[in-house]
Amino acid sequence: MPLEAALIPIVCIGVLLWKAFTRRPARARAVARTAFVLLALASFALAYGGALREAVTKPYGKTDAWGVFHYYLGAKYFSELDYTSFYACVLAADLDGARVWDARAKVRDLSTYAIVGRDDIAPCPRDRFSPPRWSAFVKDVTALQSMLPESERAAVLTDKGFNPPPSWSVLAGWVANHVPLDHARAAKAMFNVDLAFTLIALIALAVAVDIETASVAAIFVFLYFGSVGRLTGNFLQYAWFPALTGAVLAWRSDRYRQSAFWWALATLAQTFPLALTSAIGLRYLWLWKDSRRGDAVGHYGRFIAHYATWLVAGIAVGCLSGRGPRAWWEWAQKITVHGAYLVGEVFDIGLRNLIATAASSGTNSAHSYLEDYPNVMGRLAAFKSYEWIWYLVAIGALVGVLARMKHVTHRGVLGLGFVMMYVLLDLAPYYYASLAVLFAVFPLNEGRKGLVIHGGLLLLNAYHAVRMSTGYVTFDWGEHLVSEMMIAGLMLALLVMATRGRSVEGSGMPDGVAKEARTQSSAERRPGRQRTGRRARRGTGPDRRRTGAGGP
């Protein structure tokens, strides 16, 4: 990315600081609002202006063929493919089609994640395909091979396959089967739906919170280091983003049933939002032991009950594929192997990944998945020796969060969810675009309390724009170690911010109820100050005359 990708977040941080510490807040807010909107438009033009131009000049626009290759094929042929036979069937289709890959091709065995020769993986279960479906599959594989840059065609088989849950796959498969690749105009629109999803989420944030907060969130999302430029040319890869945004905005407004629905929808699209609810579960357990907080327990319990109900409904939808309930078992097996591998892959994000990276100083230079595979194995072996650190930190985090729970606000628990997700899961970098919803948890116009989080998020973007200008998916051990340490620092700051609120009688209540409780409690402690204003202090009319000097 050009220098502007670092300059825009830095300028935004400067405006945030000026707005927070100026002596003329009203004027500063008006100027800052304009500046944030202009910076958001500039970040959009910088990240996606080229993609919009190519949407006019190219049949499919600017396509992330690597992502479409996995998501489109995996969804469209979900009834025939299973999670471990994806590459085997792609290779079999290549033999009947363009023959791009020769006998020397390396491929990832998706049952173990080892990278092996093409003849060493289990054969494709072609009997699951009817003749017309197999012909269509061969045709789609050939079309997507032509979209892939020649330098990426061999490496695409060493990625990690197709991983979305069956609930996403069934619905996305229905879309893919109704939008064939030879209908270029419809396919182009479909490949850019993720950008529309993101814009809808940002508009909702502007309406529910304010335009300044939405603009700074837009700057973060458009220039986010883990997926910059990748909101276009995908196939429903970010369907979770507007759903998660809707869940957080509904939670802010104490609409727990709506929040549960949107949260479940995000989880059924990509399962990582389940980890974000861990803090809500801890909060519920903490509130449940205190009978005086019955209303708050009811709010959290209502959310959990509705969330679980919608998840069950989504799991049932996932059973509608040709493989039925077995699809979920296959996915669970695949995602277990997948999650264990991410601990050692240098560009993924999570506490265990940080420990594995820090513990493995002796790594060889790599420029591809194939070259980095020995390094991953080395990092995984190093992590085994230091796994006790992860257990110690994870248990310490749980105990610390429970000990400070009375200081956590109703909104702060959402911030804690990201801390718990970082501690418990290791994820591909693009999932951390979800950090944008923190702007709804810590809005810009609620004082300086969120300034550390806002500045930290923007600083991450600026740093990575300079140090990783070609993208976050690189195999540079040193750069990623520094990056992981910065992300860990952000999570520590988020933990402190989420648990530093004052302990009040309304702790555990929704924001509006807690504010009312604080006001009432303050009035009860200082009854003489309940009346405010000039007339209340001095008395009025006849009463004042009667209580003057010489009154009865």
Salt bridges, closest charged atoms under 4 A:
GLU54 OE1 - LYS58 NZ 3.21
ASP64 OD2 - ARG230 NE 3.46
GLU80 OE2 - ARG133 NE 2.91
ASP82 OD2 - ARG128 NH1 2.94
ASP96 OD2 - ARG126 NH1 3.18
ASP102 OD2 - ARG104 NH2 2.80
ASP140 OD2 - LYS76 NZ 2.90
ASP159 OD1 - LYS160 NZ 3.42
ASP182 OD2 - LYS139 NZ 3.23
GLU212 OE2 - ARG29 NE 2.87
GLU212 OE2 - ARG33 NE 3.51
ASP254 OD1 - HIS410 NE2 3.46
ASP290 OD2 - ARG292 NH2 3.22
ASP290 OD2 - ARG293 NH1 2.61
GLU330 OE1 - ARG323 NE 2.74
GLU330 OE2 - ARG326 NE 3.28
GLU345 OE2 - LYS160 NZ 3.09
GLU371 OE1 - HIS367 ND1 3.49
ASP372 OD2 - ARG379 NH2 3.02
ASP426 OD2 - ARG352 NE 2.78
GLU446 OE1 - ARG411 NH1 3.15
GLU446 OE1 - LYS449 NZ 3.70
GLU479 OE2 - ARG467 NH2 2.43
GLU505 OE2 - ARG525 NH1 3.67
ASP511 OD2 - ARG411 NE 2.73
ASP543 OD1 - ARG546 NH2 2.49
